[in-house]
Amino acid sequence: MILVTGAGGFVGAHLLKRLTALGLPVRALVRRGTDGGRLRRIAGSLCRSARADTASLKSAMQGVEQVIHLAGIFRESGKESFDAVHQEGTRRLMEAAREAKIRHVVYVSALGAAPDRIYPFVRSKWLGEGEVRKSGVPFTILRPSLLFGAGDHFLTPLSRLLRSSPYAVIPGYEPLRCQPLWVGDLVSCLVKTIESGVGKGETIALAGPAQISYEGVVDLVQEELGARRPKILLPLPLAATLTLLLERVMTAPPLTTGVLDIWRLGAITARDTVQKAYGVTPMPLAEGARYLLSSGGPPSRRGARRERAATPNRSIS
Ligand SMILES: NC(=O)c1ccc[n+]([C@@H]2O[C@H](COP(=O)([O-])OP(=O)(O)OC[C@H]3O[C@@H](n4cnc5c(N)ncnc54)[C@H](OP(=O)(O)O)[C@@H]3O)[C@@H](O)[C@H]2O)c1
C-alpha cells in the first residue's frame, strides 16, 4: 500500500489517477474539510487526519509500505507558516514513518531548496529535506521546478489573469528565470521511484527541457490566448508586497509567495535531469501551454498520448 499525503492537491490528483490506473493500492491522506468524494473514487482508500500528530499519522500508515509526501503550501495563513507545514509537518510524518517501519518515503521538495532566508518557501523545503534525511527512514527527495498541467499554480492563474486584465504584469526589472516541468513527467518519476526504487537515498533535481523568463511565459500564454496586453514591469519588492496582499484577500490569487519565491530564486539545472535520472523525455512548456490553453482544439498526437498516459480517467480531474 502507498500512502499519499496532500493527495487533494494539484500533484496529488494527477498522481492518484496514474497510480490507480496502474493498479497500485493507494491510500489518500487528506485533512478534514478536503472534499473526499472525488478522491475516494480514485484512491479507493481515504484517510482523514484532523490533527497531523504522530499518533494519527502512524495509524494512517497501517499496512503501508511506502509514502509519497506531497503536503505543502504556497502561501502562509495564520499558524500555517511555511516552516510549520514543511519542516514541522515533515518531522512529524517522518517520526510516524519510523515508528510504523515504513520501507521508503519519497519527499517532494522544490528545485533550489536552500537555507536562504530571503526566500521563505524554498528555505522551508530545505528544512523539510533535513527532517527526511535525519529520520533514519529510507528516502528519496525529488526537487521539481515549477510544475504545469491541468489545475496548476502557475500557467492556470496566469492565463486567468491575462484573460481578464487589461495589462500583463511582469514582476522584476531583471528577467526572472525558471525551468518548468510538466506534472505528468513528475508523476512518471514518482511512479518509477515507487515501483523500482530509482533514486533511493538520493536527492534529484527535476526540471523541464527549457529555461524561460517570466516575460517569456507571458508571451507564450498571450500567443496561445491571442491576447496582446501591454506589459507593465513591477519592481520585485512591490510585486512581492502586492502578492502578499492579494493572497490575503483572494481565494485563487494570480501569484503566491511560494511560486514567486521559485521565480525569484531562479533555480536552474541541467536540461536533461529527468532523462538522465529516469529515462523520461520531459514535455516542453510550449507544447503543454498549447495543449492546456487551446480553446477546445484537439491536442497534438504527442500531447494526446502523454495525456492518456498521465490522466487515463479524464472525467475525474
Ligand atoms: N506545483 C508546483 O509548481 C510545485 C513546484 C515545486 C514543488 N512543489 C511541491 O509539490 C508538492 C505538491 O504540490 P501541489 O502543487 O500539489 O500543492 P497543492 O495543490 O497546494 O496541494 C498541497 C496539498 O497539501 C495539503 N496540505 C496543505 N497544508 C497541509 C497541512 N498543514 N497538513 C496536511 N496537508 C496539508 C493540502 O490539503 P488541502 O487540500 O486539505 O488544503 C493540499 O492537498 C508540495 O509539497 C509543493 O511544495 C510543487
PDBQT file of the ligand as one rigid body, heavy atoms in Angstrom, charges set to zero:
ROOT
HETATM    1  N1  LIG A 401       3.024  22.860  -8.012  1.00  0.00    +0.000 N 
HETATM    2  C1  LIG A 401       4.295  23.237  -8.203  1.00  0.00    +0.000 C 
HETATM    3  O1  LIG A 401       4.614  24.005  -9.145  1.00  0.00    +0.000 OA
HETATM    4  C2  LIG A 401       5.378  22.719  -7.292  1.00  0.00    +0.000 A 
HETATM    5  C3  LIG A 401       6.714  23.070  -7.548  1.00  0.00    +0.000 A 
HETATM    6  C4  LIG A 401       7.711  22.601  -6.705  1.00  0.00    +0.000 A 
HETATM    7  C5  LIG A 401       7.376  21.832  -5.594  1.00  0.00    +0.000 A 
HETATM    8  N2  LIG A 401       6.065  21.531  -5.369  1.00  0.00    +0.000 N 
HETATM    9  C6  LIG A 401       5.742  20.735  -4.177  1.00  0.00    +0.000 C 
HETATM   10  O2  LIG A 401       4.970  19.617  -4.541  1.00  0.00    +0.000 OA
HETATM   11  C7  LIG A 401       4.032  19.305  -3.509  1.00  0.00    +0.000 C 
HETATM   12  C8  LIG A 401       2.634  19.202  -4.103  1.00  0.00    +0.000 C 
HETATM   13  O3  LIG A 401       2.347  20.454  -4.721  1.00  0.00    +0.000 OA
HETATM   14  P1  LIG A 401       0.887  20.815  -5.250  1.00  0.00    +0.000 P 
HETATM   15  O4  LIG A 401       1.079  21.754  -6.369  1.00  0.00    +0.000 OA
HETATM   16  O5  LIG A 401       0.070  19.606  -5.412  1.00  0.00    +0.000 OA
HETATM   17  O6  LIG A 401       0.346  21.648  -3.995  1.00  0.00    +0.000 OA
HETATM   18  P2  LIG A 401      -1.196  21.934  -3.638  1.00  0.00    +0.000 P 
HETATM   19  O7  LIG A 401      -2.032  21.847  -4.847  1.00  0.00    +0.000 OA
HETATM   20  O8  LIG A 401      -1.210  23.204  -2.865  1.00  0.00    +0.000 OA
HETATM   21  O9  LIG A 401      -1.568  20.732  -2.706  1.00  0.00    +0.000 OA
HETATM   22  C9  LIG A 401      -0.946  20.579  -1.473  1.00  0.00    +0.000 C 
HETATM   23  C10 LIG A 401      -1.748  19.662  -0.606  1.00  0.00    +0.000 C 
HETATM   24  O10 LIG A 401      -1.175  19.703   0.706  1.00  0.00    +0.000 OA
HETATM   25  C11 LIG A 401      -2.215  19.729   1.655  1.00  0.00    +0.000 C 
HETATM   26  N3  LIG A 401      -1.793  20.462   2.844  1.00  0.00    +0.000 N 
HETATM   27  C12 LIG A 401      -1.531  21.774   2.955  1.00  0.00    +0.000 A 
HETATM   28  N4  LIG A 401      -1.179  22.071   4.208  1.00  0.00    +0.000 NA
HETATM   29  C13 LIG A 401      -1.258  20.927   4.916  1.00  0.00    +0.000 A 
HETATM   30  C14 LIG A 401      -1.042  20.595   6.276  1.00  0.00    +0.000 A 
HETATM   31  N5  LIG A 401      -0.702  21.514   7.170  1.00  0.00    +0.000 N 
HETATM   32  N6  LIG A 401      -1.212  19.308   6.636  1.00  0.00    +0.000 NA
HETATM   33  C15 LIG A 401      -1.570  18.388   5.754  1.00  0.00    +0.000 A 
HETATM   34  N7  LIG A 401      -1.810  18.644   4.462  1.00  0.00    +0.000 NA
HETATM   35  C16 LIG A 401      -1.641  19.893   4.051  1.00  0.00    +0.000 A 
HETATM   36  C17 LIG A 401      -3.364  20.427   1.003  1.00  0.00    +0.000 C 
HETATM   37  O11 LIG A 401      -4.529  19.895   1.585  1.00  0.00    +0.000 OA
HETATM   38  P3  LIG A 401      -5.965  20.549   1.486  1.00  0.00    +0.000 P 
HETATM   39  O12 LIG A 401      -6.410  20.153   0.095  1.00  0.00    +0.000 OA
HETATM   40  O13 LIG A 401      -6.710  19.876   2.556  1.00  0.00    +0.000 OA
HETATM   41  O14 LIG A 401      -5.767  22.010   1.691  1.00  0.00    +0.000 OA
HETATM   42  C18 LIG A 401      -3.212  20.062  -0.460  1.00  0.00    +0.000 C 
HETATM   43  O15 LIG A 401      -3.960  18.930  -0.758  1.00  0.00    +0.000 OA
HETATM   44  C19 LIG A 401       4.135  20.416  -2.474  1.00  0.00    +0.000 C 
HETATM   45  O16 LIG A 401       4.896  19.974  -1.375  1.00  0.00    +0.000 OA
HETATM   46  C20 LIG A 401       4.855  21.533  -3.213  1.00  0.00    +0.000 C 
HETATM   47  O17 LIG A 401       5.638  22.331  -2.346  1.00  0.00    +0.000 OA
HETATM   48  C21 LIG A 401       5.063  21.936  -6.180  1.00  0.00    +0.000 A 
ENDROOT
TORSDOF 0
